[in-house]
Amino acid sequence: MMVATSGNDEQRRRQRMRSLAIGLALAALVVLFYVATIVRLGPNALKKDGGFTSRPPVTQDSTKQAPK
């Protein structure tokens, strides 16, 4: 019966190594996406508001008047 336990230990060790490799690959992918996002956003990425607004800027058009 000791032979079966030895085989299970080897199988468990391989499964653990495989899980560890998948986890490390996933973590590397997350870091890669994060870095790519920061590079694409440029210097505005580190600003607190990000330099973005939720609405386009309001412009004053001389032909339209505000409702009363």
C-alpha positions as CSV (number, residue, x, y, z in Angstrom):
1,M,0.0,0.0,0.0
2,M,2.9,2.4,0.4
3,V,3.5,2.4,-3.4
4,A,0.0,4.0,-4.0
5,T,0.8,6.7,-1.5
6,S,4.0,7.5,-3.2
7,G,2.2,7.8,-6.5
8,N,-0.4,10.1,-5.0
9,D,2.3,12.3,-3.5
10,E,4.0,12.7,-6.9
11,Q,0.6,13.4,-8.5
12,R,-0.1,16.0,-5.8
13,R,3.3,17.6,-6.3
14,R,2.8,17.9,-10.1
15,Q,-0.7,19.3,-9.6
16,R,0.7,21.9,-7.2
17,M,3.4,22.9,-9.6
18,R,0.9,23.2,-12.4
19,S,-1.4,25.4,-10.3
20,L,1.5,27.5,-9.3
21,A,2.6,28.0,-12.9
22,I,-0.9,29.0,-13.9
23,G,-1.2,31.4,-11.0
24,L,2.2,33.1,-11.9
25,A,1.2,33.3,-15.6
26,L,-2.1,35.0,-14.6
27,A,-0.4,37.4,-12.3
28,A,2.1,38.3,-15.0
29,L,-0.8,38.9,-17.4
30,V,-2.5,41.2,-14.9
31,V,0.7,43.2,-14.5
32,L,1.2,43.4,-18.2
33,F,-2.3,44.8,-18.8
34,Y,-1.9,47.3,-15.9
35,V,1.4,48.6,-17.4
36,A,-0.1,48.8,-20.9
37,T,-3.0,50.8,-19.6
38,I,-0.8,53.3,-17.8
39,V,1.4,53.7,-20.9
40,R,-1.6,54.3,-23.1
41,L,-3.1,56.9,-20.8
42,G,0.1,58.7,-20.5
43,P,1.0,61.3,-18.0
44,N,-2.7,62.0,-17.1
45,A,-3.0,58.5,-15.7
46,L,-1.5,59.5,-12.4
47,K,-3.7,62.5,-11.8
48,K,-6.5,62.1,-9.3
49,D,-9.3,63.0,-11.7
50,G,-7.6,61.4,-14.7
51,G,-8.1,64.6,-16.7
52,F,-11.5,63.2,-17.9
53,T,-15.0,64.7,-17.4
54,S,-18.2,62.9,-17.6
55,R,-19.8,65.5,-19.8
56,P,-18.4,67.5,-22.8
57,P,-17.5,71.1,-22.0
58,V,-20.3,73.6,-22.2
59,T,-19.8,76.1,-25.0
60,Q,-21.6,79.4,-25.4
61,D,-23.4,79.7,-28.7
62,S,-24.5,83.3,-29.6
63,T,-27.5,82.0,-31.6
64,K,-29.0,80.1,-28.7
65,Q,-30.3,81.8,-25.6
66,A,-30.8,80.2,-22.2
67,P,-34.5,79.5,-21.4
68,K,-36.2,81.9,-19.0
